[in-house]
Amino acid sequence: MSFWETVAGHRLAEILCSTLPKLANKEQKTIRVTDKTEAQEKVEEMVKDRYRFISMIEAEDSILLIFEK
C-alpha cells in the first residue's frame, strides 16, 4: 500500500487540493516610474500597503516595478 492509499494520504490530498489554488491566485500589480528615487519611494509606499516587492525591469526611460499581494 502506498502513502496515497492511506487515510493520511487522502487527508493530505484534500488539503493540497483546497490550499494550492488559493496560493496560486495572488494579486500582482505593476507600476512604472521614471527614476530610482521615485522607485525607492514607491517601493516603500507599496510595502506599507502590504504588497511584497517581486522584481523590477529597467528600460531606457523608465523602471517597471512588480509587486504581489
N, CA, C and O of each residue as an XYZ file, in Angstrom:
276
protein
N       0.850     -1.168      0.000
C       0.000      0.000      0.000
C       0.902      1.239      0.000
O       1.853      1.320      0.777
N       0.597      2.201     -0.875
C       1.378      3.443     -0.923
C       0.795      4.465      0.050
O      -0.315      4.303      0.558
N       1.565      5.512      0.293
C       1.122      6.564      1.205
C      -0.205      7.161      0.754
O      -1.072      7.448      1.580
N      -0.368      7.349     -0.559
C      -1.573      7.997     -1.087
C      -2.817      7.130     -0.925
O      -3.931      7.626     -1.090
N      -2.657      5.872     -0.612
C      -3.800      4.978     -0.380
C      -4.192      4.929      1.098
O      -5.162      4.259      1.452
N      -3.463      5.621      1.954
C      -3.767      5.618      3.390
C      -4.697      6.790      3.725
O      -4.915      7.681      2.905
N      -5.234      6.768      4.936
C      -6.093      7.865      5.395
C      -5.301      9.176      5.415
O      -5.805     10.215      4.989
N      -4.081      9.125      5.904
C      -3.239     10.329      5.939
C      -2.988     10.862      4.528
O      -2.973     12.075      4.317
N      -2.793      9.980      3.580
C      -2.578     10.379      2.189
C      -3.800     11.078      1.617
O      -3.674     12.079      0.911
N      -4.978     10.555      1.919
C      -6.218     11.177      1.441
C      -6.431     12.539      2.092
O      -6.884     13.476      1.435
N      -6.109     12.655      3.369
C      -6.234     13.949      4.055
C      -5.280     14.985      3.461
O      -5.655     16.135      3.232
N      -4.044     14.557      3.218
C      -3.079     15.468      2.623
C      -3.541     15.893      1.232
O      -3.422     17.065      0.873
N      -4.056     14.976      0.463
C      -4.549     15.306     -0.877
C      -5.682     16.328     -0.799
O      -5.736     17.247     -1.617
N      -6.580     16.185      0.163
C      -7.667     17.153      0.350
C      -7.127     18.532      0.681
O      -7.576     19.537      0.130
N      -6.153     18.570      1.591
C      -5.565     19.842      1.991
C      -4.875     20.505      0.800
O      -5.033     21.706      0.581
N      -4.123     19.741      0.045
C      -3.429     20.289     -1.123
C      -4.410     20.818     -2.158
O      -4.209     21.897     -2.716
N      -5.463     20.064     -2.413
C      -6.451     20.474     -3.418
C      -7.186     21.744     -3.002
O      -7.567     22.542     -3.859
N      -7.389     21.942     -1.717
C      -8.098     23.139     -1.273
C      -7.173     24.329     -1.073
O      -7.610     25.471     -1.220
N      -5.911     24.099     -0.742
C      -4.991     25.182     -0.410
C      -4.214     25.712     -1.615
O      -4.039     26.924     -1.734
N      -3.751     24.857     -2.495
C      -2.897     25.297     -3.605
C      -3.548     26.333     -4.517
O      -2.875     27.291     -4.897
N      -4.809     26.195     -4.884
C      -5.397     27.248     -5.726
C      -5.396     28.618     -5.052
O      -5.229     29.633     -5.729
N      -5.577     28.666     -3.747
C      -5.553     29.941     -3.026
C      -4.155     30.556     -3.071
O      -4.015     31.775     -3.181
N      -3.139     29.731     -2.989
C      -1.763     30.232     -3.024
C      -1.380     30.718     -4.418
O      -0.592     31.654     -4.557
N      -1.932     30.089     -5.440
C      -1.574     30.430     -6.815
C      -2.256     31.704     -7.295
O      -1.750     32.356     -8.209
N      -3.380     32.075     -6.710
C      -4.136     33.243     -7.158
C      -3.717     34.487     -6.392
O      -4.483     35.018     -5.588
N      -2.504     34.946     -6.643
C      -2.007     36.142     -5.977
C      -2.216     37.347     -6.881
O      -2.045     37.276     -8.098
N      -2.587     38.442     -6.257
C      -2.812     39.679     -6.983
C      -1.465     40.327     -7.286
O      -0.674     40.572     -6.375
N      -1.204     40.603     -8.557
C       0.031     41.281     -8.931
C      -0.282     42.679     -9.437
O      -1.329     42.922    -10.038
N       0.638     43.585     -9.183
C       0.461     44.967     -9.600
C       1.783     45.466    -10.153
O       2.838     45.187     -9.583
N       1.739     46.202    -11.255
C       2.944     46.790    -11.821
C       2.808     48.306    -11.802
O       1.721     48.850    -11.997
N       3.920     48.970    -11.565
C       3.960     50.425    -11.518
C       5.178     50.888    -12.305
O       6.281     50.372    -12.126
N       4.963     51.869    -13.180
C       6.064     52.413    -13.973
C       6.511     53.740    -13.354
O       5.689     54.622    -13.109
N       7.805     53.875    -13.106
C       8.378     55.100    -12.558
C       9.508     55.564    -13.479
O       9.960     54.817    -14.346
N       9.953     56.799    -13.280
C      10.940     57.355    -14.210
C      12.380     57.330    -13.714
O      13.313     57.377    -14.515
N      12.568     57.255    -12.377
C      13.950     57.225    -11.878
C      14.043     56.397    -10.594
O      13.028     55.981    -10.037
N      15.269     56.166    -10.136
C      15.481     55.290     -8.980
C      14.986     55.904     -7.677
O      14.577     55.175     -6.773
N      15.016     57.220     -7.562
C      14.498     57.866     -6.353
C      12.991     57.641     -6.244
O      12.475     57.301     -5.180
N      12.300     57.838     -7.360
C      10.858     57.589     -7.393
C      10.562     56.105     -7.144
O       9.582     55.773     -6.478
N      11.401     55.221     -7.674
C      11.224     53.784     -7.469
C      11.345     53.435     -5.990
O      10.543     52.661     -5.468
N      12.332     53.994     -5.319
C      12.528     53.733     -3.892
C      11.312     54.193     -3.090
O      10.836     53.477     -2.209
N      10.820     55.377     -3.393
C       9.647     55.901     -2.686
C       8.426     55.018     -2.918
O       7.663     54.744     -1.992
N       8.249     54.577     -4.157
C       7.082     53.749     -4.492
C       7.170     52.383     -3.822
O       6.155     51.855     -3.367
N       8.370     51.800     -3.753
C       8.535     50.507     -3.078
C       8.175     50.643     -1.602
O       7.462     49.801     -1.057
N       8.661     51.690     -0.957
C       8.343     51.902      0.455
C       6.840     52.083      0.666
O       6.277     51.556      1.626
N       6.198     52.821     -0.223
C       4.753     53.049     -0.138
C       3.969     51.735     -0.300
O       3.029     51.464      0.447
N       4.370     50.940     -1.275
C       3.645     49.693     -1.545
C       3.848     48.672     -0.423
O       2.925     47.930     -0.088
N       5.041     48.632      0.153
C       5.310     47.709      1.259
C       4.444     48.081      2.465
O       3.950     47.205      3.175
N       4.267     49.379      2.688
C       3.381     49.820      3.771
C       1.942     49.376      3.528
O       1.193     49.131      4.473
N       1.557     49.274      2.238
C       0.212     48.808      1.869
C       0.127     47.282      1.807
O      -0.828     46.733      1.258
N       1.128     46.600      2.370
C       1.171     45.144      2.490
C       1.413     44.420      1.158
O       1.060     43.250      1.013
N       2.010     45.112      0.196
C       2.451     44.461     -1.035
C       3.878     43.990     -0.823
O       4.612     44.541     -0.003
N       4.258     42.977     -1.562
C       5.622     42.450     -1.492
C       6.304     42.765     -2.816
O       5.754     42.500     -3.885
N       7.497     43.328     -2.741
C       8.258     43.639     -3.955
C       8.753     42.340     -4.569
O       9.372     41.522     -3.890
N       8.479     42.150     -5.861
C       8.872     40.918     -6.555
C      10.102     41.152     -7.436
O      11.097     40.434     -7.336
N      10.017     42.169     -8.300
C      11.108     42.376     -9.238
C      10.989     43.749     -9.886
O      10.006     44.463     -9.684
N      12.001     44.106    -10.664
C      11.933     45.339    -11.452
C      12.577     45.099    -12.808
O      13.483     44.279    -12.960
N      12.080     45.838    -13.779
C      12.610     45.758    -15.136
C      12.997     47.175    -15.542
O      12.159     48.077    -15.546
N      14.262     47.366    -15.879
C      14.729     48.697    -16.269
C      14.722     48.826    -17.784
O      15.250     47.972    -18.496
N      14.113     49.909    -18.268
C      14.144     50.267    -19.679
C      14.966     51.548    -19.807
O      15.465     52.063    -18.806
N      15.109     52.056    -21.002
C      15.913     53.265    -21.197
C      15.323     54.472    -20.484
O      16.061     55.280    -19.919
N      13.997     54.603    -20.506
C      13.367     55.815    -19.970
C      12.503     55.584    -18.733
O      11.921     56.533    -18.207
N      12.409     54.342    -18.261
C      11.554     54.077    -17.100
C      11.963     52.784    -16.400
O      12.790     52.014    -16.888
N      11.351     52.580    -15.241
C      11.562     51.359    -14.457
C      10.189     50.783    -14.152
O       9.305     51.496    -13.678
N      10.010     49.516    -14.416
C       8.756     48.840    -14.130
C       8.935     48.033    -12.842
O       9.776     47.137    -12.775
N       8.141     48.359    -11.827
C       8.194     47.673    -10.541
C       7.065     46.665    -10.480
O       5.940     46.966    -10.882
N       7.351     45.471     -9.981
C       6.351     44.422     -9.907
C       6.150     44.041     -8.433
O       7.104     43.742     -7.715
N       4.890     44.061     -8.011
C       4.512     43.769     -6.632
C       3.483     42.638     -6.609
O       2.834     42.337     -7.610
N       3.361     42.028     -5.439
C       2.392     40.941     -5.259
C       1.748     41.103     -3.885
O       2.408     41.467     -2.912
N       0.462     40.828     -3.827
C      -0.241     40.928     -2.554
C      -0.728     39.566     -2.131
O      -1.349     39.433     -1.077
